[in-house]
Amino acid sequence: MLDTPPLHDSLVATVPEAALVLDTATDRIVAANAAARRMLGAAPGAVFSDWLGRALPRFIVFMEETDHRGEAWTRDVDLLVAGEALPCELRARRIAGSASHVFIMLLDLAELERRAQMVETVRLHRAGIEEWKRAHDFFAELERQNQLILNAAGEGIYGVNAEGKTTFVNRAAQEMLGWTTEDLLGKPIHDMIHHHHLDGEVYHAHDCPIYRSFRFEQVNRIEDEVFWRKDGRPIRVEYVSTPIYDQQVLAGAVVIFRDITERKENEKRLHDALEEIASLRDRLEQENAYLQEAITTERAHHDIIGTSPAVRQLLTRVELVAGTDATVLISGEAGTGKALVAHAIHNASPRRRRPLIHVRCGSVAPGAMEAELFGQIRGAYPGALRDKPGKLELAHGGTLFLDDVEELPAEVQGQLLRALQEREVTRLGDTRSRSLDVRVIAASTKPLEKEVAAGRLREDLYLWLNVFPILCHPLREKKEDIPALATHLLGLASKRMNRRPPVITQHVMQRLMDYPWPGNVRELRNVIERATIVSQGGKLIVDLGEPGTRSRSAPGPIRTEADLEAEMRRTLVDCLRETGGKVSGTSGAAELMGIPATTFYSRIRKFGIKPEEWQITTPDSPPGTGA
C-alpha cells in the first residue's frame, strides 16, 4: 500500500460521487473513496491504466489538457470494468502544491442520463402537457428557421459538440462533401472528412485546428487544407472554426468552409506557366549571352578561303553533309579551321535559324562539365543559386559543336551519349526530363582511335560520333592558298585597327609561303596582325624569327618532329615575352596564339619553359619577336 496523505483521504471521502487521487508520475491511485471502490474495484496503490485499455491515448491527451488549463473534463474516455466498457464523464483538477497528483471525479454517464431523464420527467409533469407542447413548437420553429438560413448559405457549414460529434450540416456542405445528414449526424466528423493530409499522412484529431477551437476556445482561420468526400476524393478547402457556447458553457464549434479546389488548380497552372516562362526566359538569356560572345569572338576569317585541291575537297564534303542531320567528326591539327568548318555546315543546314552552341571540352573544369552540358536547378549543389539551362538545352533545334571532344571527362561521356541517344536531357538536381533535338558536330586534334585504345574516350561514343568524317589539312599541305589567306586576314586586321592595309610585297609573300606554319591558319592570323601593328611605311613587315632558326626549320626534303617542336617552343616563348608573361584573358599569350589558356599552360609544362627564358632579353631573342 502507498502512504496516503490524510488530506487526500479526507478530500475524496467527502465527495458523494466516485472520486480518486491519481499520481500521474507513477500511474498509481493514491486515494479512492468508497464510491470509486464500488465502481472500479480499485484500491490505493493500483495501476490506473489497467482500467483504460484502448482509451489510454485519449486519457493522456486529457491529462495534457488538465496540465495546460489546471482542470478539464471529457466524455471520450471509457473505463474497462469487468471487461466491459463503461462510458464515463471524467472531471480532473490539478492538486495545488503537488507536481503529479490529480484529483479525478468519475461520473457514470448511464447513471447521469437516468437522473436527467428523471428530472426532465418530473419537470414536464409539473409543467403540464401544454407547456411541453409550447416548448416543442418553439424549438421546432427555431430549428426550422435556422435550417432555412443555414441551407440558404453558399458556404458549407457544420457544427460539432464538445465530443467532436456532428450536430448539424447544411445543404451546401452535403453537396460539397457527398455525405448526407444521416451519414454525419452524431458521428465524429473528423474521422470521416478530415482524417488524412493530402500527402497521405494521418491527421490526428488532437492536431486539428477545429478541435482546438473548443478545446482551447480559439478562433482558427485555415487557408489551405483538405476535406475528403464520401467517394474518397479530396477537395481543397479554406475554413473558419469558431467555438460556440450554451449559456456561457463551451458547447463545441461551428465550421464554415468553401471549396477552393478549382482556385488551387488555377494557381498551380499559373505557377507552372510562370515557371515555364521563367525557364524560357533563362534559356533565351543564355542563348543571347552565348550569341553575343560568339559575335565578339575574334575568328581567323569568316569564310573558307582557298582554291587548293584540299579546300575544294573540304567544301564538297561540307555541301554533301550540310543538308542532313548526320553527325560529323572533324579532325585536323590545331589552327586548321575546324570551328570554321562546323559553322559552315550549320549555316548551310536547315537548322541555321537556331544557334550553333560551341562547347570547348578542354576549357571547362572536369567538375563543372556536367552542369555546363546538362544545366542545373537551384540548390542542385552548393553554389547553384538559380536555374540554368545547359549547352544541350541551348542547342535544342540547332547544332551542338563539341570542340576537343577527347577532353571530355570520362564520367560525363556516358551521360552525354545516353542523352544524345535517348534525345532527352535532365538538369542536375531535377527529376523532369526535357526533349532534345540537336545535330552534333565534334572536332578533335588527336587521332581518336588512339584515345579509345588508351581508355580516354569511350568506344561507343566514338562510334556514335564518327558517322561522317571530315579532315582539315594543315596549311603546309596547301601553300597555294597562303596568298589569298594572307590578303584576306590583312584586310580584316586593318579594318579592325582602323588602318590602311599595307602592301604585301613579293619577297614577303615568298617568305610566308616558305614558312612551315606549325600553328596553321591561326598562326598566320597572329603573324599578320602583329605585322599590321608594326608596319608603318606602307609595306607589310613580317617577322618570322631569326635567320638561323628559320634555316633550321625551313621546308626541305626531311623535317623531323624535333624541328617542329623546337619551332613551337620558340613561338610560345615569343608570345610570353610579348605579353610580359600574361597567358589568359584579353591580350594574353593564349589569345595572341589563338589557343585556349589551358592548352597554352599544358604546352609550357610539356616544353619545360622557365620564366627566365622570356623575362631576360638577349640578342638572339629580342622582345616582341614571334613565330
Summary of the structure (lengths in Angstrom):
residues: 627
radius of gyration: 44.7
end to end distance: 107.4
largest distance: 138.1
contacts: 1827
relative contact order: 0.05
helix: 48%
strand: 20%
